Amino acid sequence: MLEQPSLSYIKELSGGDTEFELKIITVIKKEFPLEKAIYFKNLKEKKYKEVAEIVHKLKHKISILDLEKSYEVAIEYENNLNSCNTILKEEFESVLLNMTNFLNTI
């Protein structure tokens, strides 16, 4: 069962400031598709060091969307990529899909 992203961390961070929440969500919705595209481009070109760097960036968005198990997957995947190992690729990409679907609904 895939864990569900949520805005609870953003809401907690904002202390009820909806303008702040909107700013964070807007930044995530703007940056995430670009970072995801860079991830797939570098992966296709087998530039594992660059893939690890973008996974590192995406990790923060995973955390902000309250995806604790997915965050752990990202940490392990990033470490694997630093050794040119793509184990956990499918798991990580299902996290990206999960995030994409969620961001498209908010």
C-alpha positions, 0 to 999 in steps of 0.5 A: 500500500502506497502512503498518501502525500498530505499537506499536514506538514506545510499546514503545521509549518505555516501556523495557519497562514494560508498565504504561506501555504499557497507560496510553498505549494506553488514553489513545489508545483513549479519545481517538481516537474522540472526536477522530475524531468532532469531525473529521467534525462540523467537516468536515461544518459546513465549520469548516476552522480547527477541522478543522485543529486536530483534525488537529493533535491527531490527528497526535500519535497518528499519530506514536505509532502509527509511521505516518511517511508518514501523519504527513506526509499529516496535516501537509500536510492540516493546512496545506491546511485552514488555507487552507480547502482539503480536498485530501488529505481522502480520504488522511487519512480512510484513515489514520483508518480504518487507525488505527481498525481497528488500535486495534480489534485491540489 
